[in-house]
Amino acid sequence: MTTAAPTPAAFDPAAFLPRAWYDAIVELRLAHPGAAQEEAEARVRRPVRTPGGRLLILAADHPARGVVRAGADPVAMGDRRTLLARVLRVLASPGVDGLMATPDVIEELLMLSHLARRRRGHGWLDGKLVIGCMNRGGLAGAVFELDDRMTAFTPEGLHRLGCDGAKLMVRIDLQDPATVATLATAARAIDACYERDLDVFLEAFEVDRTPAGARARTDPESLIRAAGVAAALGTSTARTWLKLPYGPEYGRVAAATTLPILLLGGEVRDDPGAILEELAQGMAAGAAVRGALVGRNVSFAPGEDPRAVAAALGAIVHEGAGPAAARAAGARERGRELDLVTRLGDVPRVSAVV
């Protein structure tokens, strides 16, 4: 988490998630397609979703919107074994409360968890929050990008898989008529989620159109307006969290709502330390700021061990650590439990599962 050169080969996804364990997912899909559902029903859920009133959630829903870039690599998230290895590495880090992803990623983690449970008696997602992403239809860079339709989880699907919450996204462009359709669809989805005892994590921001696609406005006035629009969606806000970008004068943004706010991570930074500084400043901006829902800046932090970055963020969110203390927390976790999967031994035979 510093600008100094990181330890070479601090994390090797291929070594962390052996090929046999990854290939077993394909075998389970063919031989035992109900494995993910079985694991979802066996998963030990948290008795209280936010026991300390703060959350650090990993986001892994990017590929469903055509976003596979991380840093300089245009397809870094396109190798599924690498993606799953990095997600699992983050989930094993202290202070990480759970995962937000699309059905494919969640089911793949459930299948890996299903196999692990046979070896050690519990799964990778036990005690974690599992949040399903709903709208991924606004593909990055598309002319229909803001027509962000619900193409992933439905409220019924979230409930059936035992998820704890739903993530929705509303991007606001006053010149694009698709915005109002997304607002209306999100409002209906929020009501349907509440009926099924699901928390809602609503990402909202105004956008600028750029040649690279829609980009979030992070000035305080834009974020304040977006927070007001998002908070009014649905017939109740009792279970709604807002997911908002960080920006200057964030105290003004935090003062715009009583809904709990999770900071989003945005594009991957060259220096992982930058997100530590932002998160520490954001957490100090006001009582409404309650943590972060971050993705590539943790799981694909350049040259870093994802577990170390996650532990550093966890120290800020859950312990109130400043950047220096967070770096120390990350350093203590760097390189730990690299044998998390391999020490379980050979992958259980899929034929023995069916």
Protein Blocks (a to p, Z undefined) as FASTA:
>chain_A
ZZbdcdehkbcfklmmgfklmmmmmmmmmmmmmlmmmmmmmpccdfbfblnopacdddfk
kmmnopabghjblklmmpmklmmmmmmmmmmpghiabdcddfklmmmmmmmmmmmmmmno
pafkgoiacdddfblmlcghiaklmmcccfbbcfklmmmnopabdcddddddfkbmklmm
mmmmmmmmmmmmmmnopacddddddddddfkbpcddfbfklmmmmmmmmmmgcjbfklcc
cdddddehklmmmmmpcbdcdddebjadfblklmmmmmmmmmmnomklgbdcdfklmmmg
ghiafklmmmmmmmmmmnopafklmmmmmmmmgopaklmmmmnopaddfklmZZ
